[in-house]
Amino acid sequence: MFLWLALLIAVALSTAQNADGSAEAAPALLPSGFLSVYGSRIVGPGGNAVRIASVGLTGMNVIGGRLQLEGPFKGFDGHVAAMKDMGFNCVRIDWNNKTLDDSVGMAQLDNFVAACKKVGLKVIFDNHNNEATSADWENAAQQKNGLWFDTGPGTDGTDGAGNKGTISAERFQQDWVTFGQHWIGNSTVIGFDIRNEPCAHTSTPAVWGGNGPTDICAMYESVGNAILSVNPDVLIICEAVINYKTGAYEGDLSVVRKQPVRLNKATKLVYSVHEYPKEIGGYRGPESGPGYIERMNQMWGWLVTENIAPVWVGEMGASMASEASKKWGATLLDYMNGKAAGGLTLGENQPGVSGDWWAWGCLKGQNPNGCVGDDGKVRSAQAFFIDQMLFRPKMRSRTP
């Protein structure tokens, strides 16, 4: 009797009801403990494939930055509870090298992670920039020199926005080790996104290979292994190099075929790209349909189809107010879910490609304008697409 009642409760908790009364699968939290990699799958401690469906939270990327907790919720607990209620199972949060010198900022990160732990959300940290200068807002989104450091060989001694550099390649690695040590044994923090949007269209470009001072593949190996030597449980996330000159606006992972990142613990390696519609990315070429599908196949989808390594779409999204962005979103989400004709192929029982929706909050006047409306609910223009990233099967019958 009690066993039967427990089973009924479990089923009820794992489903929600649509307006027509049909059952809808609820998005699942990630399992307790740390994650690893098996082929192109991200797996939990028991070996079952999982999908990271996170939301992006920013704020540390400007001088004196604090997490942008915009919206009708109160405090960290209110925000993380809302994230969970909306179906996200993870949060991507930025930090920069100067954050380590900011006791208030570090305390804020500690408190936010603690709030996430209470509700079962996981956290991925990304190193967004070095100084977080306010001299150029765009430099906060994507460091202008294209590199992960801004002083020493390979640089011109600045961050690319006219500010004197202070972070060497050696300091960058040591800062990551220090940051990694801060979270040792904390299974809420499951991954480190080593550097946000490295670029090759700059005067001091990041390059993939060559063993020079700006060889980012070598950096990923060196920094990744250094982190794993002190914090062996986390995922090491390596972003592709963006190059506007060649049209690689999302980052080009085709170079991995000839030169993959090699970590001492291969089961911790995840690659990453960022996908946006033209109204945000401004790139050339198609943003929906077969042409866009072929582009993703070449840039990163092949890693999944050939079962080589997982790819995490570490940023994706828009206000989704235009027809073009809706077509972009429909193509991208079908692609990530293995439903796009001519797109990537998922293995048996393999969930869709993991993603991170940009961005959390009610960011009025911006594009993306944040996924939260004034009413504290997911903005209706974005809800359909976020549901596809969460992969609620019944939601796929809706139209944007």
ROTORDO-230091 format. One record per residue (C-alpha): residue number from 1; x, y, z; residue in one letter. Coordinates in Angstrom, 3 decimals, m for minus. Layout:
REM ROTORDO-230091
{k->NUM, x->X, y->Y, z->Z, r->A}
...
END
This chain:
REM ROTORDO-230091
{k->1, x->0.000, y->0.000, z->0.000, r->M}
{k->2, x->2.671, y->2.504, z->1.021, r->F}
{k->3, x->4.884, y->1.501, z->m1.931, r->L}
{k->4, x->2.001, y->1.990, z->m4.355, r->W}
{k->5, x->1.267, y->5.425, z->m2.859, r->L}
{k->6, x->4.927, y->6.416, z->m3.163, r->A}
{k->7, x->4.941, y->5.430, z->m6.828, r->L}
{k->8, x->1.840, y->7.527, z->m7.489, r->L}
{k->9, x->3.436, y->10.544, z->m5.819, r->I}
{k->10, x->6.639, y->10.079, z->m7.840, r->A}
{k->11, x->4.717, y->10.000, z->m11.105, r->V}
{k->12, x->2.741, y->13.081, z->m10.131, r->A}
{k->13, x->5.893, y->15.006, z->m9.290, r->L}
{k->14, x->7.571, y->14.077, z->m12.578, r->S}
{k->15, x->4.761, y->15.320, z->m14.818, r->T}
{k->16, x->2.727, y->18.449, z->m15.313, r->A}
{k->17, x->m0.661, y->18.882, z->m16.923, r->Q}
{k->18, x->m1.257, y->20.677, z->m20.197, r->N}
{k->19, x->m4.422, y->22.684, z->m20.699, r->A}
{k->20, x->m5.885, y->19.715, z->m22.581, r->D}
{k->21, x->m5.176, y->17.428, z->m19.633, r->G}
{k->22, x->m2.337, y->15.517, z->m21.296, r->S}
{k->23, x->0.817, y->14.769, z->m19.334, r->A}
{k->24, x->3.921, y->16.816, z->m19.965, r->E}
{k->25, x->7.394, y->15.725, z->m18.883, r->A}
{k->26, x->8.932, y->18.087, z->m16.356, r->A}
{k->27, x->12.533, y->19.148, z->m16.938, r->P}
{k->28, x->14.834, y->17.315, z->m14.560, r->A}
{k->29, x->17.425, y->18.689, z->m12.190, r->L}
{k->30, x->20.948, y->17.459, z->m12.742, r->L}
{k->31, x->21.977, y->14.565, z->m10.498, r->P}
{k->32, x->23.778, y->15.169, z->m7.241, r->S}
{k->33, x->27.540, y->14.993, z->m7.496, r->G}
{k->34, x->29.833, y->15.905, z->m10.370, r->F}
{k->35, x->29.513, y->15.289, z->m14.101, r->L}
{k->36, x->31.852, y->13.625, z->m16.583, r->S}
{k->37, x->32.059, y->12.903, z->m20.305, r->V}
{k->38, x->31.519, y->9.695, z->m22.265, r->Y}
{k->39, x->31.937, y->10.158, z->m26.008, r->G}
{k->40, x->29.716, y->13.097, z->m26.942, r->S}
{k->41, x->27.539, y->12.657, z->m23.873, r->R}
{k->42, x->27.710, y->14.506, z->m20.576, r->I}
{k->43, x->26.946, y->11.937, z->m17.895, r->V}
{k->44, x->26.121, y->11.888, z->m14.207, r->G}
{k->45, x->27.882, y->9.876, z->m11.492, r->P}
{k->46, x->25.840, y->6.791, z->m12.424, r->G}
{k->47, x->26.771, y->7.016, z->m16.101, r->G}
{k->48, x->23.375, y->8.208, z->m17.339, r->N}
{k->49, x->23.410, y->10.921, z->m19.998, r->A}
{k->50, x->22.224, y->14.341, z->m18.838, r->V}
{k->51, x->21.460, y->17.676, z->m20.411, r->R}
{k->52, x->22.706, y->20.955, z->m18.967, r->I}
{k->53, x->19.895, y->23.474, z->m19.474, r->A}
{k->54, x->21.261, y->26.613, z->m17.878, r->S}
{k->55, x->20.544, y->30.325, z->m17.849, r->V}
{k->56, x->23.204, y->33.024, z->m18.086, r->G}
{k->57, x->23.736, y->35.498, z->m15.250, r->L}
{k->58, x->26.107, y->38.419, z->m15.641, r->T}
{k->59, x->27.430, y->41.304, z->m13.577, r->G}
{k->60, x->31.056, y->40.730, z->m12.563, r->M}
{k->61, x->32.310, y->41.851, z->m15.973, r->N}
{k->62, x->32.319, y->45.570, z->m15.153, r->V}
{k->63, x->34.248, y->47.546, z->m12.537, r->I}
{k->64, x->32.672, y->46.989, z->m9.144, r->G}
{k->65, x->30.327, y->44.541, z->m10.838, r->G}
{k->66, x->27.695, y->42.616, z->m8.950, r->R}
{k->67, x->25.345, y->39.916, z->m10.201, r->L}
{k->68, x->22.482, y->41.382, z->m12.217, r->Q}
{k->69, x->19.525, y->40.071, z->m10.257, r->L}
{k->70, x->16.941, y->42.091, z->m12.160, r->E}
{k->71, x->13.283, y->41.273, z->m11.807, r->G}
{k->72, x->10.477, y->40.959, z->m9.259, r->P}
{k->73, x->12.237, y->38.395, z->m7.026, r->F}
{k->74, x->13.807, y->39.078, z->m3.654, r->K}
{k->75, x->17.397, y->38.118, z->m2.890, r->G}
{k->76, x->19.409, y->35.137, z->m4.002, r->F}
{k->77, x->16.891, y->32.624, z->m2.666, r->D}
{k->78, x->14.047, y->34.224, z->m4.589, r->G}
{k->79, x->15.967, y->34.316, z->m7.842, r->H}
{k->80, x->17.291, y->30.765, z->m7.742, r->V}
{k->81, x->13.858, y->29.451, z->m6.752, r->A}
{k->82, x->12.421, y->31.204, z->m9.826, r->A}
{k->83, x->15.168, y->29.750, z->m12.042, r->M}
{k->84, x->14.319, y->26.273, z->m10.834, r->K}
{k->85, x->10.566, y->26.847, z->m11.227, r->D}
{k->86, x->11.137, y->27.942, z->m14.834, r->M}
{k->87, x->12.868, y->24.629, z->m15.520, r->G}
{k->88, x->16.557, y->25.548, z->m15.593, r->F}
{k->89, x->18.940, y->23.136, z->m13.896, r->N}
{k->90, x->22.116, y->25.234, z->m13.953, r->C}
{k->91, x->23.369, y->28.843, z->m13.980, r->V}
{k->92, x->26.369, y->30.193, z->m15.900, r->R}
{k->93, x->28.020, y->33.029, z->m13.972, r->I}
{k->94, x->30.881, y->35.286, z->m15.037, r->D}
{k->95, x->33.945, y->36.273, z->m13.019, r->W}
{k->96, x->37.131, y->38.089, z->m13.946, r->N}
{k->97, x->40.666, y->38.077, z->m12.602, r->N}
{k->98, x->40.039, y->41.138, z->m10.468, r->K}
{k->99, x->37.137, y->39.366, z->m8.750, r->T}
{k->100, x->39.697, y->37.424, z->m6.722, r->L}
{k->101, x->40.810, y->40.725, z->m5.164, r->D}
{k->102, x->37.219, y->41.749, z->m4.408, r->D}
{k->103, x->36.141, y->40.242, z->m1.089, r->S}
{k->104, x->32.605, y->41.555, z->m1.477, r->V}
{k->105, x->32.302, y->40.101, z->m4.973, r->G}
{k->106, x->33.655, y->36.721, z->m3.874, r->M}
{k->107, x->31.264, y->36.678, z->m0.935, r->A}
{k->108, x->28.414, y->37.341, z->m3.332, r->Q}
{k->109, x->29.463, y->34.349, z->m5.446, r->L}
{k->110, x->29.697, y->32.207, z->m2.308, r->D}
{k->111, x->26.201, y->33.218, z->m1.238, r->N}
{k->112, x->24.739, y->32.659, z->m4.686, r->F}
{k->113, x->26.249, y->29.168, z->m4.932, r->V}
{k->114, x->24.904, y->28.385, z->m1.459, r->A}
{k->115, x->21.433, y->29.471, z->m2.580, r->A}
{k->116, x->21.698, y->27.242, z->m5.664, r->C}
{k->117, x->22.706, y->24.298, z->m3.502, r->K}
{k->118, x->19.531, y->24.644, z->m1.431, r->K}
{k->119, x->17.304, y->24.049, z->m4.470, r->V}
{k->120, x->19.520, y->21.645, z->m6.419, r->G}
{k->121, x->20.721, y->23.989, z->m9.175, r->L}
{k->122, x->24.257, y->23.579, z->m10.493, r->K}
{k->123, x->26.696, y->26.378, z->m11.367, r->V}
{k->124, x->29.229, y->26.861, z->m14.169, r->I}
{k->125, x->31.681, y->29.766, z->m13.873, r->F}
{k->126, x->33.198, y->31.490, z->m16.885, r->D}
{k->127, x->36.210, y->33.789, z->m16.862, r->N}
{k->128, x->34.821, y->36.722, z->m18.821, r->H}
{k->129, x->37.647, y->39.270, z->m18.944, r->N}
{k->130, x->40.715, y->40.466, z->m17.057, r->N}
{k->131, x->40.140, y->43.944, z->m15.604, r->E}
{k->132, x->36.440, y->44.530, z->m16.277, r->A}
{k->133, x->37.151, y->48.053, z->m17.405, r->T}
{k->134, x->34.311, y->50.546, z->m17.695, r->S}
{k->135, x->36.138, y->52.426, z->m20.453, r->A}
{k->136, x->34.372, y->50.392, z->m23.113, r->D}
{k->137, x->31.220, y->48.396, z->m22.384, r->W}
{k->138, x->31.825, y->46.140, z->m25.375, r->E}
{k->139, x->35.143, y->45.171, z->m23.816, r->N}
{k->140, x->33.164, y->43.734, z->m20.913, r->A}
{k->141, x->31.163, y->41.513, z->m23.245, r->A}
{k->142, x->34.158, y->40.352, z->m25.281, r->Q}
{k->143, x->37.662, y->41.482, z->m24.357, r->Q}
{k->144, x->38.875, y->43.632, z->m27.229, r->K}
{k->145, x->42.376, y->42.208, z->m27.588, r->N}
{k->146, x->40.885, y->38.783, z->m28.280, r->G}
{k->147, x->43.092, y->37.083, z->m25.701, r->L}
{k->148, x->42.816, y->35.705, z->m22.182, r->W}
{k->149, x->45.635, y->37.939, z->m20.917, r->F}
{k->150, x->46.701, y->41.501, z->m21.598, r->D}
{k->151, x->50.361, y->41.909, z->m20.722, r->T}
{k->152, x->53.506, y->40.082, z->m21.770, r->G}
{k->153, x->54.521, y->38.270, z->m24.997, r->P}
{k->154, x->51.745, y->38.112, z->m27.585, r->G}
{k->155, x->50.037, y->41.305, z->m26.395, r->T}
{k->156, x->50.551, y->45.009, z->m27.043, r->D}
{k->157, x->50.408, y->45.615, z->m23.292, r->G}
{k->158, x->46.724, y->46.598, z->m23.313, r->T}
{k->159, x->43.321, y->44.937, z->m23.155, r->D}
{k->160, x->42.578, y->46.193, z->m26.667, r->G}
{k->161, x->40.394, y->49.041, z->m25.419, r->A}
{k->162, x->43.264, y->51.363, z->m24.558, r->G}
{k->163, x->43.693, y->50.226, z->m20.962, r->N}
{k->164, x->47.057, y->49.086, z->m19.651, r->K}
{k->165, x->47.142, y->45.355, z->m19.113, r->G}
{k->166, x->47.832, y->43.761, z->m15.746, r->T}
{k->167, x->47.192, y->40.028, z->m16.274, r->I}
{k->168, x->49.945, y->37.890, z->m17.787, r->S}
{k->169, x->49.429, y->34.383, z->m19.166, r->A}
{k->170, x->51.099, y->33.011, z->m16.043, r->E}
{k->171, x->48.869, y->35.086, z->m13.764, r->R}
{k->172, x->45.806, y->33.931, z->m15.705, r->F}
{k->173, x->46.648, y->30.301, z->m15.000, r->Q}
{k->174, x->47.427, y->30.914, z->m11.359, r->Q}
{k->175, x->44.194, y->32.845, z->m10.894, r->D}
{k->176, x->42.241, y->29.905, z->m12.291, r->W}
{k->177, x->44.029, y->27.538, z->m9.922, r->V}
{k->178, x->43.195, y->29.831, z->m7.007, r->T}
{k->179, x->39.585, y->30.128, z->m8.130, r->F}
{k->180, x->39.350, y->26.369, z->m8.642, r->G}
{k->181, x->40.730, y->25.684, z->m5.174, r->Q}
{k->182, x->38.019, y->27.913, z->m3.725, r->H}
{k->183, x->35.356, y->25.419, z->m4.853, r->W}
{k->184, x->37.090, y->22.103, z->m4.124, r->I}
{k->185, x->34.579, y->19.418, z->m3.175, r->G}
{k->186, x->31.577, y->21.667, z->m3.813, r->N}
{k->187, x->29.450, y->19.588, z->m6.181, r->S}
{k->188, x->27.161, y->22.535, z->m6.869, r->T}
{k->189, x->29.997, y->23.989, z->m8.974, r->V}
{k->190, x->30.269, y->21.477, z->m11.818, r->I}
{k->191, x->32.244, y->23.299, z->m14.498, r->G}
{k->192, x->34.697, y->26.008, z->m15.439, r->F}
{k->193, x->34.308, y->27.796, z->m18.787, r->D}
{k->194, x->37.949, y->28.789, z->m19.172, r->I}
{k->195, x->37.553, y->31.944, z->m21.288, r->R}
{k->196, x->34.626, y->33.823, z->m22.728, r->N}
{k->197, x->34.693, y->34.440, z->m26.500, r->E}
{k->198, x->38.387, y->34.461, z->m27.479, r->P}
{k->199, x->38.775, y->36.166, z->m30.857, r->C}
{k->200, x->41.053, y->35.958, z->m33.899, r->A}
{k->201, x->39.906, y->39.084, z->m35.785, r->H}
{k->202, x->41.796, y->41.392, z->m33.420, r->T}
{k->203, x->45.251, y->42.987, z->m33.738, r->S}
{k->204, x->46.512, y->40.426, z->m31.200, r->T}
{k->205, x->44.573, y->37.320, z->m32.272, r->P}
{k->206, x->44.074, y->34.098, z->m30.400, r->A}
{k->207, x->45.180, y->31.184, z->m32.583, r->V}
{k->208, x->44.515, y->27.459, z->m32.358, r->W}
{k->209, x->47.876, y->25.718, z->m32.417, r->G}
{k->210, x->51.408, y->26.768, z->m33.233, r->G}
{k->211, x->52.784, y->26.713, z->m29.665, r->N}
{k->212, x->53.216, y->30.492, z->m29.629, r->G}
{k->213, x->52.204, y->32.756, z->m26.733, r->P}
{k->214, x->48.658, y->33.160, z->m28.118, r->T}
{k->215, x->48.051, y->29.448, z->m28.811, r->D}
{k->216, x->44.729, y->28.948, z->m27.066, r->I}
{k->217, x->44.677, y->25.179, z->m27.531, r->C}
{k->218, x->47.930, y->24.972, z->m25.573, r->A}
{k->219, x->46.445, y->27.325, z->m22.958, r->M}
{k->220, x->43.360, y->25.143, z->m22.528, r->Y}
{k->221, x->45.586, y->22.149, z->m21.921, r->E}
{k->222, x->47.914, y->23.931, z->m19.507, r->S}
{k->223, x->45.238, y->25.764, z->m17.541, r->V}
{k->224, x->42.802, y->22.863, z->m17.664, r->G}
{k->225, x->45.344, y->20.408, z->m16.314, r->N}
{k->226, x->46.455, y->22.882, z->m13.642, r->A}
{k->227, x->42.851, y->23.240, z->m12.466, r->I}
{k->228, x->42.285, y->19.483, z->m12.492, r->L}
{k->229, x->45.421, y->18.959, z->m10.420, r->S}
{k->230, x->43.751, y->20.814, z->m7.525, r->V}
{k->231, x->40.056, y->20.285, z->m8.332, r->N}
{k->232, x->39.786, y->17.001, z->m10.267, r->P}
{k->233, x->35.988, y->16.802, z->m10.389, r->D}
{k->234, x->34.963, y->19.781, z->m12.526, r->V}
{k->235, x->34.239, y->19.913, z->m16.250, r->L}
{k->236, x->36.779, y->21.932, z->m18.251, r->I}
{k->237, x->34.895, y->23.881, z->m20.923, r->I}
{k->238, x->36.898, y->25.144, z->m23.903, r->C}
{k->239, x->35.327, y->27.758, z->m26.164, r->E}
{k->240, x->35.986, y->27.955, z->m29.878, r->A}
{k->241, x->37.813, y->30.974, z->m31.273, r->V}
{k->242, x->35.520, y->33.571, z->m32.841, r->I}
{k->243, x->36.763, y->35.135, z->m36.071, r->N}
{k->244, x->34.671, y->37.827, z->m37.778, r->Y}
{k->245, x->37.083, y->37.923, z->m40.722, r->K}
{k->246, x->36.356, y->34.311, z->m41.649, r->T}
{k->247, x->32.695, y->34.405, z->m40.621, r->G}
{k->248, x->33.129, y->32.191, z->m37.548, r->A}
{k->249, x->30.822, y->34.301, z->m35.404, r->Y}
{k->250, x->29.889, y->31.410, z->m33.133, r->E}
{k->251, x->33.428, y->30.081, z->m32.904, r->G}
{k->252, x->35.127, y->27.507, z->m35.119, r->D}
{k->253, x->35.594, y->23.998, z->m33.755, r->L}
{k->254, x->36.489, y->22.467, z->m37.110, r->S}
{k->255, x->40.141, y->22.888, z->m36.042, r->V}
{k->256, x->39.607, y->20.285, z->m33.324, r->V}
{k->257, x->39.652, y->17.536, z->m35.950, r->R}
{k->258, x->43.378, y->18.054, z->m36.465, r->K}
{k->259, x->44.279, y->19.420, z->m33.047, r->Q}
{k->260, x->42.014, y->18.446, z->m30.145, r->P}
{k->261, x->42.490, y->19.684, z->m26.608, r->V}
{k->262, x->44.212, y->16.940, z->m24.628, r->R}
{k->263, x->43.604, y->16.904, z->m20.900, r->L}
{k->264, x->45.104, y->14.516, z->m18.393, r->N}
{k->265, x->41.511, y->13.588, z->m17.571, r->K}
{k->266, x->39.817, y->13.292, z->m20.957, r->A}
{k->267, x->36.499, y->12.561, z->m19.236, r->T}
{k->268, x->36.293, y->16.200, z->m18.142, r->K}
{k->269, x->36.575, y->17.928, z->m21.555, r->L}
{k->270, x->33.639, y->19.837, z->m23.066, r->V}
{k->271, x->33.833, y->22.199, z->m26.064, r->Y}
{k->272, x->31.628, y->25.272, z->m26.428, r->S}
{k->273, x->30.248, y->27.718, z->m29.000, r->V}
{k->274, x->27.892, y->30.718, z->m28.760, r->H}
{k->275, x->24.885, y->30.952, z->m31.073, r->E}
{k->276, x->22.878, y->34.135, z->m31.680, r->Y}
{k->277, x->20.615, y->35.420, z->m34.470, r->P}
{k->278, x->21.915, y->38.063, z->m36.866, r->K}
{k->279, x->20.216, y->40.887, z->m34.983, r->E}
{k->280, x->22.732, y->40.250, z->m32.196, r->I}
{k->281, x->25.656, y->38.481, z->m33.868, r->G}
{k->282, x->25.603, y->40.461, z->m37.091, r->G}
{k->283, x->27.173, y->37.618, z->m39.058, r->Y}
{k->284, x->27.050, y->36.880, z->m42.755, r->R}
{k->285, x->25.184, y->33.966, z->m44.273, r->G}
{k->286, x->21.892, y->32.241, z->m43.395, r->P}
{k->287, x->20.517, y->32.291, z->m39.850, r->E}
{k->288, x->17.859, y->29.638, z->m40.355, r->S}
{k->289, x->16.998, y->26.708, z->m42.575, r->G}
{k->290, x->19.330, y->24.325, z->m44.438, r->P}
{k->291, x->22.158, y->26.831, z->m44.844, r->G}
{k->292, x->22.335, y->27.461, z->m41.106, r->Y}
{k->293, x->22.179, y->23.728, z->m40.415, r->I}
{k->294, x->25.122, y->23.067, z->m42.708, r->E}
{k->295, x->27.078, y->25.852, z->m41.048, r->R}
{k->296, x->26.573, y->24.286, z->m37.613, r->M}
{k->297, x->27.467, y->20.851, z->m38.990, r->N}
{k->298, x->30.837, y->22.181, z->m40.115, r->Q}
{k->299, x->31.564, y->24.416, z->m37.136, r->M}
{k->300, x->30.673, y->22.070, z->m34.276, r->W}
{k->301, x->27.892, y->19.550, z->m34.874, r->G}
{k->302, x->30.280, y->16.957, z->m36.281, r->W}
{k->303, x->31.778, y->16.483, z->m32.808, r->L}
{k->304, x->28.397, y->15.244, z->m31.584, r->V}
{k->305, x->27.446, y->13.201, z->m34.650, r->T}
{k->306, x->30.812, y->11.419, z->m34.655, r->E}
{k->307, x->30.595, y->10.846, z->m30.882, r->N}
{k->308, x->33.912, y->12.598, z->m30.282, r->I}
{k->309, x->33.106, y->15.119, z->m27.540, r->A}
{k->310, x->30.179, y->17.046, z->m26.066, r->P}
{k->311, x->29.482, y->20.588, z->m27.231, r->V}
{k->312, x->27.763, y->23.063, z->m24.930, r->W}
{k->313, x->26.077, y->26.078, z->m26.521, r->V}
{k->314, x->27.368, y->28.337, z->m23.758, r->G}
{k->315, x->25.315, y->31.359, z->m24.860, r->E}
{k->316, x->22.193, y->31.474, z->m27.002, r->M}
{k->317, x->19.125, y->33.640, z->m27.125, r->G}
{k->318, x->17.463, y->36.913, z->m28.059, r->A}
{k->319, x->14.345, y->38.870, z->m27.157, r->S}
{k->320, x->12.670, y->36.716, z->m29.843, r->M}
{k->321, x->10.446, y->39.577, z->m30.968, r->A}
{k->322, x->11.279, y->39.417, z->m34.695, r->S}
{k->323, x->10.235, y->36.804, z->m37.237, r->E}
{k->324, x->13.871, y->36.311, z->m38.209, r->A}
{k->325, x->14.870, y->35.492, z->m34.636, r->S}
{k->326, x->11.974, y->33.061, z->m34.320, r->K}
{k->327, x->13.096, y->31.211, z->m37.448, r->K}
{k->328, x->16.646, y->31.219, z->m36.095, r->W}
{k->329, x->15.463, y->29.798, z->m32.786, r->G}
{k->330, x->13.335, y->27.105, z->m34.401, r->A}
{k->331, x->16.263, y->25.948, z->m36.542, r->T}
{k->332, x->18.768, y->26.004, z->m33.691, r->L}
{k->333, x->16.586, y->24.183, z->m31.164, r->L}
{k->334, x->15.531, y->21.523, z->m33.665, r->D}
{k->335, x->19.220, y->21.086, z->m34.442, r->Y}
{k->336, x->20.187, y->20.759, z->m30.786, r->M}
{k->337, x->17.386, y->18.239, z->m30.257, r->N}
{k->338, x->18.482, y->16.113, z->m33.206, r->G}
{k->339, x->15.295, y->16.936, z->m35.134, r->K}
{k->340, x->16.692, y->19.071, z->m37.976, r->A}
{k->341, x->16.799, y->17.422, z->m41.387, r->A}
{k->342, x->20.431, y->17.062, z->m42.404, r->G}
{k->343, x->21.598, y->18.099, z->m38.940, r->G}
{k->344, x->23.522, y->16.361, z->m36.210, r->L}
{k->345, x->22.709, y->12.826, z->m35.135, r->T}
{k->346, x->22.154, y->11.913, z->m31.500, r->L}
{k->347, x->22.910, y->8.464, z->m30.162, r->G}
{k->348, x->20.273, y->6.182, z->m28.688, r->E}
{k->349, x->18.885, y->7.587, z->m25.439, r->N}
{k->350, x->21.121, y->10.634, z->m25.834, r->Q}
{k->351, x->19.484, y->13.888, z->m24.724, r->P}
{k->352, x->19.788, y->16.981, z->m26.851, r->G}
{k->353, x->22.826, y->19.225, z->m26.916, r->V}
{k->354, x->23.254, y->21.194, z->m23.696, r->S}
{k->355, x->22.690, y->24.943, z->m23.785, r->G}
{k->356, x->22.648, y->28.188, z->m21.829, r->D}
{k->357, x->19.884, y->30.730, z->m22.446, r->W}
{k->358, x->20.993, y->34.348, z->m22.415, r->W}
{k->359, x->19.993, y->35.924, z->m20.164, r->A}
{k->360, x->18.427, y->35.840, z->m16.718, r->W}
{k->361, x->16.502, y->38.833, z->m15.446, r->G}
{k->362, x->14.214, y->41.575, z->m16.661, r->C}
{k->363, x->16.674, y->43.575, z->m18.785, r->L}
{k->364, x->14.421, y->46.206, z->m20.299, r->K}
{k->365, x->15.665, y->48.022, z->m23.370, r->G}
{k->366, x->18.283, y->45.390, z->m24.164, r->Q}
{k->367, x->18.402, y->42.609, z->m26.738, r->N}
{k->368, x->18.277, y->40.011, z->m25.295, r->P}
{k->369, x->15.937, y->41.665, z->m22.825, r->N}
{k->370, x->16.152, y->38.888, z->m20.249, r->G}
{k->371, x->13.816, y->35.928, z->m20.022, r->C}
{k->372, x->11.801, y->37.311, z->m17.096, r->V}
{k->373, x->8.772, y->39.558, z->m17.495, r->G}
{k->374, x->7.418, y->42.074, z->m15.004, r->D}
{k->375, x->5.024, y->39.385, z->m13.784, r->D}
{k->376, x->7.885, y->37.103, z->m12.756, r->G}
{k->377, x->7.140, y->34.588, z->m15.485, r->K}
{k->378, x->9.080, y->33.598, z->m18.585, r->V}
{k->379, x->8.518, y->36.163, z->m21.312, r->R}
{k->380, x->5.952, y->34.690, z->m23.709, r->S}
{k->381, x->8.071, y->35.477, z->m26.782, r->A}
{k->382, x->10.921, y->33.366, z->m25.369, r->Q}
{k->383, x->8.989, y->30.613, z->m23.582, r->A}
{k->384, x->8.549, y->28.323, z->m26.583, r->F}
{k->385, x->12.258, y->28.302, z->m27.378, r->F}
{k->386, x->13.383, y->27.878, z->m23.794, r->I}
{k->387, x->11.018, y->24.918, z->m23.496, r->D}
{k->388, x->12.771, y->23.284, z->m26.434, r->Q}
{k->389, x->16.134, y->23.693, z->m24.699, r->M}
{k->390, x->14.629, y->22.153, z->m21.562, r->L}
{k->391, x->13.129, y->19.530, z->m23.888, r->F}
{k->392, x->9.629, y->19.150, z->m22.562, r->R}
{k->393, x->8.353, y->16.736, z->m25.214, r->P}
{k->394, x->4.717, y->17.861, z->m25.212, r->K}
{k->395, x->5.782, y->21.471, z->m25.729, r->M}
{k->396, x->7.109, y->20.578, z->m29.168, r->R}
{k->397, x->3.587, y->20.542, z->m30.534, r->S}
{k->398, x->3.254, y->24.283, z->m29.962, r->R}
{k->399, x->4.222, y->26.897, z->m32.511, r->T}
{k->400, x->6.260, y->30.023, z->m31.722, r->P}
END
